[in-house]
Amino acid sequence: MKLAALLLGVEDAAVDPPHGVVGCPSCGRIQELPRSAGHGTVHCLRCDHPLERTAGRASAAALACALTTFVLLFPANLLPLLRVSILGVVNRSVIASGVAGIWHQGWPAVAGVVGLEIVVLPFLRFGLLSAVLIAVRAGLRAAWIGPAFRISEALDQWAMMDVFLFGCAVGYSRVAPFLPITIGAGGWCVIAAALLTLVTRASLERRAIWRAIRPDAAFPPATALACASCDLVVANAQAGTRCPRCRARLFGHRPLATMRALAMTLAAFVCYPIAYVYPMEYSERLGVPHGYTIMTGVFKLLDAGLWFFAIVIFVASVMIPLLKLFVLSWCGLSIHAASSRRLRSKTALTRLTREIGRWSHIDVFTVAVFLPLMHLPDYLRVVVGRGLPAFLAVVVLTMIAADLFDSRTLWITDDR
């Protein structure tokens, strides 16, 4: 009965204490959230970062969606995903089939990353998020809630069930015109879980959850800094210690963040030409390999009349990686040059880079879906090409660089 009451919205007011003073995670500006914000979006006064969104957000909806997603992940991983018939031979796949296939073809690191993103981390993300939302709505004040919510938020961009769905859709569209293919029970669970992932993200207001875990500061200290994870404002003297709300390390600016982000970006630049010159996959028919680079795949989709998927792949696999490399390089060099120009634009671009970087995985997941289905001994099989691990390295390295990059460092010149 208690869980049912929580899901139905009883005690909802406990999740939204009064507003207070917060620090902007993008520029570090300490400011007070207006108490009369109503239902809308509150933006940072300096960099225009959205500090709080209330319109369309509800903790009860977020809890229901997160918990349902977590439950759906079990049948999504255990039941058949897709089934295809090739010359009378029926091939079935589950989510882990593509991971196992990549591993057996001699790419264990690639298989490990893909397995984490579509199997392990979705369970961890939605398990932690569900536990936190239940605890918050029950009024608990346990020490684990803050760190658990911080970890679940950090995992949001790495738990890629929604991106995996697009990879499945592209793989399905490539096979369906030529071979009879059906969606299994696990596939329908993947669709439901992926859509609920998007709804969870849209309905969750992180600011309200953080305030429920521990209220924001009522008044800023004379010299203050803000936690980069939960935006709690504390005295400057606490720099280097743990945040009392989320247990993250407190810094005005993360030490060596720019250097580490640029190092990851440089490594991504090294992998970039390999990713686009070498094939992502080979389709072997009667022992004769036919290689497909990223652009070859785009042209094949165009030839098949699948314009929407061709545009999606081109944007996700070509334009977004280029944008990330450009933005990270530009912002990193701007910090090195102590430039104070276009700070708002740079901050907005770093935020955009972090939010869209995950969608470049679509091409990788398409191969993972395709690989276990297109297999017929001595006649047909799909082989991972050298372009795939290089491309995955570009995507993952730029995502790590975006995570490491501290956009507050851009505003140091403005603070002087």
VOPAGU-2260 file (C-alpha; in pm, 1 decimal, decimal comma):
REM VOPAGU-2260
SITE   aa  ch    i         X         Y         Z
SITE  MET   A    0       0,0       0,0       0,0
SITE  LYS   A    1     285,8     236,3      83,7
SITE  LEU   A    2     448,5     183,8    -260,7
SITE  ALA   A    3     112,7     229,4    -433,9
SITE  ALA   A    4      59,6     557,8    -248,4
SITE  LEU   A    5     402,4     675,2    -353,7
SITE  LEU   A    6     338,8     590,0    -718,5
SITE  LEU   A    7      -1,3     760,5    -716,9
SITE  GLY   A    8     143,9    1087,2    -593,0
SITE  VAL   A    9      63,0    1090,4    -222,3
SITE  GLU   A   10     302,2    1312,9     -24,7
SITE  ASP   A   11     406,9    1484,8    -347,9
SITE  ALA   A   12     462,7    1813,7    -170,0
SITE  ALA   A   13     750,5    1656,5      23,1
SITE  VAL   A   14     951,9    1639,9    -297,2
SITE  ASP   A   15     943,9    2016,1    -357,9
SITE  PRO   A   16    1071,1    2223,1     -64,9
SITE  PRO   A   17    1109,5    2602,6    -103,6
SITE  HIS   A   18    1363,5    2738,4    -350,8
SITE  GLY   A   19    1703,9    2866,3    -238,0
SITE  VAL   A   20    2049,5    2969,5    -354,2
SITE  VAL   A   21    2222,9    2748,4    -611,8
SITE  GLY   A   22    2532,1    2754,3    -826,7
SITE  CYS   A   23    2509,4    2727,9   -1204,6
SITE  PRO   A   24    2685,2    2406,4   -1317,6
SITE  SER   A   25    2786,9    2567,9   -1648,0
SITE  CYS   A   26    2939,2    2899,1   -1535,4
SITE  GLY   A   27    2959,2    2873,4   -1154,5
SITE  ARG   A   28    2747,8    3186,1   -1088,6
SITE  ILE   A   29    2590,1    3182,0    -740,7
SITE  GLN   A   30    2227,0    3298,2    -760,9
SITE  GLU   A   31    1888,4    3263,8    -598,3
SITE  LEU   A   32    1609,8    3073,4    -767,3
SITE  PRO   A   33    1292,2    3284,9    -774,9
SITE  ARG   A   34    1023,9    3153,0    -542,1
SITE  SER   A   35     752,6    3257,0    -787,3
SITE  ALA   A   36     896,2    3054,9   -1075,5
SITE  GLY   A   37     564,0    2877,3   -1129,0
SITE  HIS   A   38     550,7    2629,4   -1414,1
SITE  GLY   A   39     826,5    2713,6   -1656,2
SITE  THR   A   40    1204,1    2726,5   -1689,6
SITE  VAL   A   41    1446,6    2926,5   -1476,2
SITE  HIS   A   42    1767,5    3018,7   -1660,0
SITE  CYS   A   43    2104,9    3124,2   -1527,9
SITE  LEU   A   44    2137,4    3503,4   -1526,6
SITE  ARG   A   45    2487,1    3487,3   -1674,4
SITE  CYS   A   46    2512,3    3194,5   -1919,1
SITE  ASP   A   47    2141,3    3112,4   -1976,5
SITE  HIS   A   48    2181,5    2752,2   -1856,3
SITE  PRO   A   49    1840,0    2606,6   -1757,7
SITE  LEU   A   50    1866,6    2577,3   -1379,2
SITE  GLU   A   51    1518,6    2440,8   -1320,8
SITE  ARG   A   52    1234,3    2316,2   -1538,2
SITE  THR   A   53     892,8    2272,8   -1380,1
SITE  ALA   A   54     655,1    2258,5   -1676,8
SITE  GLY   A   55     556,3    1899,0   -1750,7
SITE  ARG   A   56     773,5    1760,6   -1470,0
SITE  ALA   A   57     631,7    1531,3   -1201,2
SITE  SER   A   58     819,0    1311,9    -956,5
SITE  ALA   A   59     536,6    1054,1    -953,8
SITE  ALA   A   60     555,5    1015,7   -1333,1
SITE  ALA   A   61     936,1     991,4   -1322,2
SITE  LEU   A   62     917,5     720,2   -1055,4
SITE  ALA   A   63     653,6     521,3   -1241,7
SITE  CYS   A   64     849,4     539,4   -1568,8
SITE  ALA   A   65    1186,7     459,1   -1409,5
SITE  LEU   A   66    1050,2     161,5   -1217,1
SITE  THR   A   67     863,1      27,2   -1520,5
SITE  THR   A   68    1176,0      66,1   -1735,0
SITE  PHE   A   69    1382,8    -124,3   -1478,6
SITE  VAL   A   70    1130,1    -410,6   -1477,4
SITE  LEU   A   71    1109,9    -417,1   -1858,9
SITE  LEU   A   72    1487,7    -450,2   -1888,5
SITE  PHE   A   73    1467,3    -810,2   -1763,5
SITE  PRO   A   74    1245,6    -949,7   -2044,4
SITE  ALA   A   75    1412,9    -712,9   -2292,3
SITE  ASN   A   76    1745,1    -884,8   -2225,4
SITE  LEU   A   77    1618,2   -1241,2   -2184,7
SITE  LEU   A   78    1355,6   -1277,6   -2457,5
SITE  PRO   A   79    1421,1   -1293,3   -2835,6
SITE  LEU   A   80    1486,4    -953,3   -2991,3
SITE  LEU   A   81    1454,3   -1026,2   -3364,4
SITE  ARG   A   82    1408,2   -1333,8   -3582,0
SITE  VAL   A   83    1505,7   -1366,2   -3947,7
SITE  SER   A   84    1474,0   -1654,9   -4194,2
SITE  ILE   A   85    1755,6   -1713,0   -4446,5
SITE  LEU   A   86    1702,7   -1995,8   -4695,4
SITE  GLY   A   87    1491,7   -2183,5   -4443,6
SITE  VAL   A   88    1736,4   -2129,6   -4155,2
SITE  VAL   A   89    1589,5   -1920,5   -3871,8
SITE  ASN   A   90    1827,4   -1698,8   -3675,1
SITE  ARG   A   91    1714,9   -1547,6   -3345,5
SITE  SER   A   92    1893,6   -1286,2   -3140,4
SITE  VAL   A   93    1882,8   -1136,1   -2793,2
SITE  ILE   A   94    2048,6    -808,8   -2691,5
SITE  ALA   A   95    2365,1    -988,5   -2581,8
SITE  SER   A   96    2396,1   -1180,2   -2912,4
SITE  GLY   A   97    2563,8    -889,9   -3089,3
SITE  VAL   A   98    2796,3    -834,3   -2794,3
SITE  ALA   A   99    2897,6   -1201,5   -2797,7
SITE  GLY   A  100    2945,8   -1195,1   -3174,9
SITE  ILE   A  101    3177,7    -893,1   -3157,5
SITE  TRP   A  102    3374,9   -1064,0   -2878,0
SITE  HIS   A  103    3415,6   -1389,2   -3071,9
SITE  GLN   A  104    3542,5   -1199,7   -3375,5
SITE  GLY   A  105    3840,4   -1077,1   -3175,2
SITE  TRP   A  106    3722,6    -738,0   -3047,7
SITE  PRO   A  107    3675,9    -789,9   -2669,5
SITE  ALA   A  108    3723,9    -421,4   -2580,4
SITE  VAL   A  109    3453,1    -317,1   -2826,8
SITE  ALA   A  110    3223,1    -591,3   -2699,1
SITE  GLY   A  111    3286,9    -479,8   -2340,3
SITE  VAL   A  112    3195,9    -117,4   -2413,1
SITE  VAL   A  113    2881,9    -210,4   -2609,2
SITE  GLY   A  114    2778,5    -460,5   -2340,7
SITE  LEU   A  115    2814,4    -198,8   -2070,7
SITE  GLU   A  116    2610,9      57,1   -2264,6
SITE  ILE   A  117    2314,8    -160,0   -2361,3
SITE  VAL   A  118    2306,3    -428,5   -2089,5
SITE  VAL   A  119    2480,7    -338,4   -1762,8
SITE  LEU   A  120    2447,2      39,5   -1729,5
SITE  PRO   A  121    2071,6      59,7   -1808,8
SITE  PHE   A  122    2006,8    -177,0   -1515,5
SITE  LEU   A  123    2233,7      27,5   -1290,3
SITE  ARG   A  124    2090,1     362,8   -1402,8
SITE  PHE   A  125    1723,7     276,0   -1358,1
SITE  GLY   A  126    1776,5      57,9   -1052,4
SITE  LEU   A  127    1951,2     342,2    -870,2
SITE  LEU   A  128    1706,2     604,7    -994,9
SITE  SER   A  129    1404,2     398,9    -887,0
SITE  ALA   A  130    1554,1     338,9    -543,0
SITE  VAL   A  131    1629,8     710,5    -499,8
SITE  LEU   A  132    1284,5     827,2    -608,2
SITE  ILE   A  133    1113,0     574,5    -381,6
SITE  ALA   A  134    1332,7     679,6     -88,2
SITE  VAL   A  135    1270,0    1049,7    -151,1
SITE  ARG   A  136     894,5    1009,1    -176,6
SITE  ALA   A  137     898,5     801,3     142,2
SITE  GLY   A  138    1074,1    1087,7     319,3
SITE  LEU   A  139    1392,6     894,6     395,9
SITE  ARG   A  140    1713,0    1083,8     475,1
SITE  ALA   A  141    1967,0     802,6     437,2
SITE  ALA   A  142    2327,8     895,4     354,5
SITE  TRP   A  143    2333,2     679,5      39,7
SITE  ILE   A  144    2055,8     868,1    -142,5
SITE  GLY   A  145    2264,8    1168,1    -253,5
SITE  PRO   A  146    2558,1     968,1    -395,5
SITE  ALA   A  147    2315,3     721,4    -557,3
SITE  PHE   A  148    2127,9    1001,2    -735,5
SITE  ARG   A  149    2456,7    1160,7    -847,0
SITE  ILE   A  150    2572,0     829,6    -996,4
SITE  SER   A  151    2236,2     766,7   -1165,4
SITE  GLU   A  152    2250,7    1114,1   -1322,2
SITE  ALA   A  153    2607,8    1055,7   -1442,4
SITE  LEU   A  154    2496,8     726,2   -1599,0
SITE  ASP   A  155    2209,9     888,4   -1788,6
SITE  GLN   A  156    2410,3     949,8   -2105,5
SITE  TRP   A  157    2585,6     610,4   -2087,6
SITE  ALA   A  158    2274,5     392,1   -2044,7
SITE  MET   A  159    2173,8     380,2   -2409,7
SITE  MET   A  160    1854,5     182,8   -2445,0
SITE  ASP   A  161    1694,6     470,3   -2640,0
SITE  VAL   A  162    1993,5     497,3   -2877,6
SITE  PHE   A  163    1996,9     118,9   -2912,2
SITE  LEU   A  164    1635,4     132,4   -3031,4
SITE  PHE   A  165    1739,7     355,6   -3322,4
SITE  GLY   A  166    2019,0     111,5   -3406,1
SITE  CYS   A  167    1762,6    -169,2   -3407,5
SITE  ALA   A  168    1535,0      34,1   -3633,6
SITE  VAL   A  169    1814,6      95,6   -3885,8
SITE  GLY   A  170    1917,5    -271,9   -3878,6
SITE  TYR   A  171    1556,1    -382,0   -3921,6
SITE  SER   A  172    1505,7    -145,3   -4215,3
SITE  ARG   A  173    1816,8    -283,7   -4387,8
SITE  VAL   A  174    1702,2    -645,4   -4359,9
SITE  ALA   A  175    1323,3    -618,6   -4399,6
SITE  PRO   A  176    1315,3    -546,4   -4777,8
SITE  PHE   A  177    1510,4    -865,6   -4855,1
SITE  LEU   A  178    1437,6   -1122,7   -4585,5
SITE  PRO   A  179    1138,3   -1211,8   -4364,2
SITE  ILE   A  180    1214,0   -1058,4   -4024,6
SITE  THR   A  181     990,4   -1039,5   -3718,5
SITE  ILE   A  182    1014,7    -858,0   -3387,4
SITE  GLY   A  183    1024,2   -1089,2   -3087,2
SITE  ALA   A  184     882,9   -1035,1   -2739,1
SITE  GLY   A  185    1218,1    -898,1   -2624,8
SITE  GLY   A  186    1210,2    -650,2   -2911,6
SITE  TRP   A  187     875,0    -511,6   -2801,0
SITE  CYS   A  188    1011,2    -479,4   -2446,6
SITE  VAL   A  189    1312,3    -290,1   -2586,2
SITE  ILE   A  190    1076,6     -51,8   -2766,8
SITE  ALA   A  191     873,5       8,4   -2450,9
SITE  ALA   A  192    1183,1      47,8   -2231,4
SITE  ALA   A  193    1346,8     288,0   -2478,1
SITE  LEU   A  194    1037,2     507,9   -2503,0
SITE  LEU   A  195     997,6     509,9   -2125,4
SITE  THR   A  196    1364,0     609,8   -2097,8
SITE  LEU   A  197    1282,3     924,9   -2294,0
SITE  VAL   A  198     970,3     991,6   -2086,9
SITE  THR   A  199    1165,9     944,6   -1763,5
SITE  ARG   A  200    1423,0    1199,4   -1875,1
SITE  ALA   A  201    1149,6    1443,4   -1977,1
SITE  SER   A  202     948,8    1411,5   -1654,0
SITE  LEU   A  203    1236,0    1413,7   -1402,8
SITE  GLU   A  204    1321,2    1749,9   -1245,0
SITE  ARG   A  205    1660,7    1696,9   -1085,5
SITE  ARG   A  206    1646,9    2025,5    -892,6
SITE  ALA   A  207    1336,7    1916,7    -699,5
SITE  ILE   A  208    1496,5    1580,4    -617,0
SITE  TRP   A  209    1815,9    1743,4    -491,6
SITE  ARG   A  210    1613,9    1980,9    -272,6
SITE  ALA   A  211    1423,4    1685,0    -129,4
SITE  ILE   A  212    1749,1    1505,6     -46,5
SITE  ARG   A  213    1886,9    1818,7     121,9
SITE  PRO   A  214    1751,4    2175,1      92,4
SITE  ASP   A  215    1951,2    2433,2     -99,8
SITE  ALA   A  216    2133,8    2700,5      95,9
SITE  ALA   A  217    1901,4    2978,1     214,4
SITE  PHE   A  218    2174,2    3244,9     194,5
SITE  PRO   A  219    2515,4    3227,0      20,9
SITE  PRO   A  220    2831,7    3249,0     234,1
SITE  ALA   A  221    3050,9    3558,8     194,2
SITE  THR   A  222    3287,7    3358,1     -26,9
SITE  ALA   A  223    3110,8    3064,3    -186,3
SITE  LEU   A  224    3148,8    2788,7    -441,1
SITE  ALA   A  225    2899,3    2539,1    -578,3
SITE  CYS   A  226    2914,6    2163,2    -618,9
SITE  ALA   A  227    2946,7    2076,1    -988,5
SITE  SER   A  228    2722,4    1769,0    -944,4
SITE  CYS   A  229    2427,3    1886,7    -733,1
SITE  ASP   A  230    2483,0    2268,6    -737,5
SITE  LEU   A  231    2479,2    2296,8    -356,2
SITE  VAL   A  232    2636,5    2624,8    -242,7
SITE  VAL   A  233    2896,0    2595,9      35,3
SITE  ALA   A  234    3170,0    2811,2     182,5
SITE  ASN   A  235    3486,6    2849,5     -22,7
SITE  ALA   A  236    3682,0    2702,3     267,7
SITE  GLN   A  237    3527,0    2361,4     193,7
SITE  ALA   A  238    3707,8    2331,3    -142,2
SITE  GLY   A  239    3873,1    1990,8    -172,4
SITE  THR   A  240    3631,2    1822,5      70,3
SITE  ARG   A  241    3323,3    1614,7      -8,1
SITE  CYS   A  242    2987,3    1775,2     -85,7
SITE  PRO   A  243    2754,3    1723,0     213,5
SITE  ARG   A  244    2464,8    1641,7     -21,2
SITE  CYS   A  245    2603,9    1421,1    -301,1
SITE  ARG   A  246    2955,7    1338,3    -169,7
SITE  ALA   A  247    3127,8    1463,6    -486,9
SITE  ARG   A  248    3461,7    1640,8    -448,1
SITE  LEU   A  249    3415,4    2018,8    -419,3
SITE  PHE   A  250    3617,2    2246,6    -648,2
SITE  GLY   A  251    3563,5    2594,0    -783,0
SITE  HIS   A  252    3710,0    2457,5   -1105,2
SITE  ARG   A  253    3812,7    2095,7   -1158,2
SITE  PRO   A  254    4194,0    2073,6   -1150,3
SITE  LEU   A  255    4355,7    1975,2   -1481,4
SITE  ALA   A  256    4009,2    1931,1   -1637,8
SITE  THR   A  257    4094,8    2124,4   -1954,0
SITE  MET   A  258    4423,5    1940,1   -2008,5
SITE  ARG   A  259    4255,9    1600,8   -1963,0
SITE  ALA   A  260    3968,5    1692,8   -2195,3
SITE  LEU   A  261    4212,1    1811,3   -2464,2
SITE  ALA   A  262    4415,3    1490,8   -2427,4
SITE  MET   A  263    4101,9    1284,1   -2491,0
SITE  THR   A  264    4010,1    1507,0   -2783,2
SITE  LEU   A  265    4356,3    1466,1   -2936,2
SITE  ALA   A  266    4327,5    1086,9   -2902,7
SITE  ALA   A  267    3989,3    1105,8   -3078,8
SITE  PHE   A  268    4149,6    1306,9   -3362,4
SITE  VAL   A  269    4404,7    1026,0   -3408,7
SITE  CYS   A  270    4127,6     765,4   -3441,7
SITE  TYR   A  271    3905,1     982,2   -3661,2
SITE  PRO   A  272    4057,7     913,5   -4008,8
SITE  ILE   A  273    4073,6     538,3   -3940,6
SITE  ALA   A  274    3703,3     538,4   -3852,6
SITE  TYR   A  275    3601,5     683,0   -4187,9
SITE  VAL   A  276    3855,8     521,8   -4421,8
SITE  TYR   A  277    3818,8     160,2   -4307,1
SITE  PRO   A  278    3491,1     -35,2   -4332,0
SITE  MET   A  279    3264,1     -54,5   -4027,9
SITE  GLU   A  280    3162,5    -405,1   -4133,1
SITE  TYR   A  281    3210,5    -666,8   -4404,9
SITE  SER   A  282    2930,9    -873,1   -4551,2
SITE  GLU   A  283    3082,1   -1206,0   -4661,4
SITE  ARG   A  284    2885,7   -1398,4   -4923,5
SITE  LEU   A  285    3030,5   -1731,8   -5030,5
SITE  GLY   A  286    3360,7   -1618,0   -4878,7
SITE  VAL   A  287    3377,0   -1292,7   -5078,7
SITE  PRO   A  288    3386,2    -985,8   -4845,2
SITE  HIS   A  289    3206,5    -662,5   -4929,4
SITE  GLY   A  290    3315,4    -371,4   -4708,5
SITE  TYR   A  291    3083,2     -93,4   -4589,2
SITE  THR   A  292    3222,2     232,3   -4455,8
SITE  ILE   A  293    3002,2     484,6   -4276,2
SITE  MET   A  294    2936,3     678,4   -4594,9
SITE  THR   A  295    2874,5     355,9   -4789,2
SITE  GLY   A  296    2603,6     273,3   -4537,4
SITE  VAL   A  297    2448,1     618,1   -4583,3
SITE  PHE   A  298    2443,1     576,9   -4962,3
SITE  LYS   A  299    2292,6     226,0   -4932,1
SITE  LEU   A  300    2010,0     365,1   -4721,0
SITE  LEU   A  301    1953,3     641,2   -4978,6
SITE  ASP   A  302    1945,0     386,4   -5262,8
SITE  ALA   A  303    1686,5     187,1   -5067,6
SITE  GLY   A  304    1469,4     497,8   -5032,4
SITE  LEU   A  305    1524,1     514,9   -4655,5
SITE  TRP   A  306    1593,7     888,1   -4650,5
SITE  PHE   A  307    1504,4     937,5   -4283,9
SITE  PHE   A  308    1750,2     673,1   -4160,8
SITE  ALA   A  309    2017,0     794,6   -4404,2
SITE  ILE   A  310    1988,5    1146,3   -4262,3
SITE  VAL   A  311    1992,4    1012,4   -3904,2
SITE  ILE   A  312    2310,5     810,0   -3968,6
SITE  PHE   A  313    2481,1    1098,6   -4149,8
SITE  VAL   A  314    2403,0    1344,5   -3870,3
SITE  ALA   A  315    2484,7    1102,1   -3587,2
SITE  SER   A  316    2795,8     943,2   -3739,0
SITE  VAL   A  317    2948,7    1228,4   -3940,3
SITE  MET   A  318    2824,5    1568,4   -3827,1
SITE  ILE   A  319    2802,6    1513,5   -3449,4
SITE  PRO   A  320    3158,8    1372,5   -3410,0
SITE  LEU   A  321    3295,0    1665,3   -3613,2
SITE  LEU   A  322    3097,0    1912,0   -3402,9
SITE  LYS   A  323    3224,6    1758,6   -3079,4
SITE  LEU   A  324    3587,5    1767,6   -3191,4
SITE  PHE   A  325    3553,9    2130,3   -3304,2
SITE  VAL   A  326    3375,4    2250,1   -2987,9
SITE  LEU   A  327    3608,9    2074,6   -2745,3
SITE  SER   A  328    3916,9    2202,4   -2929,7
SITE  TRP   A  329    3782,6    2558,0   -2958,1
SITE  CYS   A  330    3682,5    2580,8   -2592,2
SITE  GLY   A  331    4001,9    2418,9   -2466,6
SITE  LEU   A  332    4221,0    2654,6   -2669,3
SITE  SER   A  333    4007,1    2950,8   -2558,9
SITE  ILE   A  334    4079,2    2867,0   -2196,0
SITE  HIS   A  335    4450,7    2838,9   -2274,4
SITE  ALA   A  336    4438,4    3182,2   -2439,9
SITE  ALA   A  337    4229,1    3328,5   -2153,2
SITE  SER   A  338    3972,5    3446,6   -2407,4
SITE  SER   A  339    3656,0    3614,4   -2279,0
SITE  ARG   A  340    3476,3    3629,2   -2614,3
SITE  ARG   A  341    3148,1    3447,5   -2689,7
SITE  LEU   A  342    3137,7    3283,2   -2347,4
SITE  ARG   A  343    2764,9    3215,5   -2367,7
SITE  SER   A  344    2799,4    3050,8   -2709,4
SITE  LYS   A  345    3089,9    2834,5   -2595,3
SITE  THR   A  346    2904,1    2728,4   -2281,4
SITE  ALA   A  347    2590,6    2642,2   -2477,4
SITE  LEU   A  348    2795,1    2441,8   -2728,5
SITE  THR   A  349    2972,8    2241,9   -2456,8
SITE  ARG   A  350    2633,1    2161,3   -2305,1
SITE  LEU   A  351    2498,8    2059,2   -2647,2
SITE  THR   A  352    2807,7    1846,1   -2710,0
SITE  ARG   A  353    2750,1    1652,5   -2390,4
SITE  GLU   A  354    2381,5    1596,9   -2460,4
SITE  ILE   A  355    2402,0    1479,3   -2822,7
SITE  GLY   A  356    2730,3    1285,7   -2818,2
SITE  ARG   A  357    2566,3     956,6   -2719,0
SITE  TRP   A  358    2359,5     942,9   -3040,1
SITE  SER   A  359    2669,5     872,0   -3247,6
SITE  HIS   A  360    2643,9     512,7   -3120,8
SITE  ILE   A  361    2360,2     437,6   -3363,8
SITE  ASP   A  362    2592,2     300,7   -3634,5
SITE  VAL   A  363    2776,6      80,7   -3381,7
SITE  PHE   A  364    2451,4     -60,4   -3244,6
SITE  THR   A  365    2324,3    -124,0   -3598,3
SITE  VAL   A  366    2620,0    -355,1   -3658,4
SITE  ALA   A  367    2563,8    -523,6   -3320,2
SITE  VAL   A  368    2199,4    -592,3   -3413,2
SITE  PHE   A  369    2285,3    -698,6   -3768,8
SITE  LEU   A  370    2572,2    -934,4   -3685,4
SITE  PRO   A  371    2390,9   -1232,7   -3519,1
SITE  LEU   A  372    2101,1   -1226,4   -3765,4
SITE  MET   A  373    2289,9   -1229,6   -4095,4
SITE  HIS   A  374    2467,3   -1559,7   -4043,1
SITE  LEU   A  375    2449,7   -1874,6   -4252,0
SITE  PRO   A  376    2746,8   -2116,7   -4228,9
SITE  ASP   A  377    2960,0   -2129,8   -4546,1
SITE  TYR   A  378    2727,0   -1883,1   -4719,5
SITE  LEU   A  379    2674,8   -1554,6   -4533,9
SITE  ARG   A  380    2811,7   -1372,7   -4231,3
SITE  VAL   A  381    2880,6   -1020,3   -4108,0
SITE  VAL   A  382    3233,7    -936,5   -3989,4
SITE  VAL   A  383    3335,5    -635,0   -3783,3
SITE  GLY   A  384    3572,6    -406,7   -3975,4
SITE  ARG   A  385    3857,0    -193,9   -3842,2
SITE  GLY   A  386    3647,4     116,8   -3881,2
SITE  LEU   A  387    3404,7      15,3   -3604,9
SITE  PRO   A  388    3648,0       6,9   -3309,4
SITE  ALA   A  389    3810,9     327,9   -3434,2
SITE  PHE   A  390    3472,5     498,9   -3467,7
SITE  LEU   A  391    3362,1     374,7   -3124,6
SITE  ALA   A  392    3687,8     512,0   -2983,4
SITE  VAL   A  393    3612,4     854,5   -3136,1
SITE  VAL   A  394    3262,3     855,6   -2986,9
SITE  VAL   A  395    3362,2     732,0   -2640,2
SITE  LEU   A  396    3672,5     952,6   -2613,9
SITE  THR   A  397    3477,0    1266,4   -2706,4
SITE  MET   A  398    3203,2    1173,5   -2457,9
SITE  ILE   A  399    3464,1    1131,3   -2183,7
SITE  ALA   A  400    3625,2    1461,7   -2289,5
SITE  ALA   A  401    3287,6    1638,0   -2267,0
SITE  ASP   A  402    3236,5    1487,6   -1919,2
SITE  LEU   A  403    3582,8    1594,7   -1805,0
SITE  PHE   A  404    3558,2    1945,9   -1948,3
SITE  ASP   A  405    3459,4    2202,7   -1684,9
SITE  SER   A  406    3282,4    2488,8   -1861,9
SITE  ARG   A  407    3310,2    2698,9   -1544,5
SITE  THR   A  408    3677,0    2744,3   -1637,0
SITE  LEU   A  409    3566,7    2944,3   -1942,9
SITE  TRP   A  410    3427,1    3210,4   -1710,1
SITE  ILE   A  411    3741,6    3267,2   -1500,7
SITE  THR   A  412    3824,6    3580,9   -1697,2
SITE  ASP   A  413    3469,6    3709,9   -1640,7
SITE  ASP   A  414    3501,7    3654,4   -1264,6
SITE  ARG   A  415    3815,9    3865,7   -1231,4
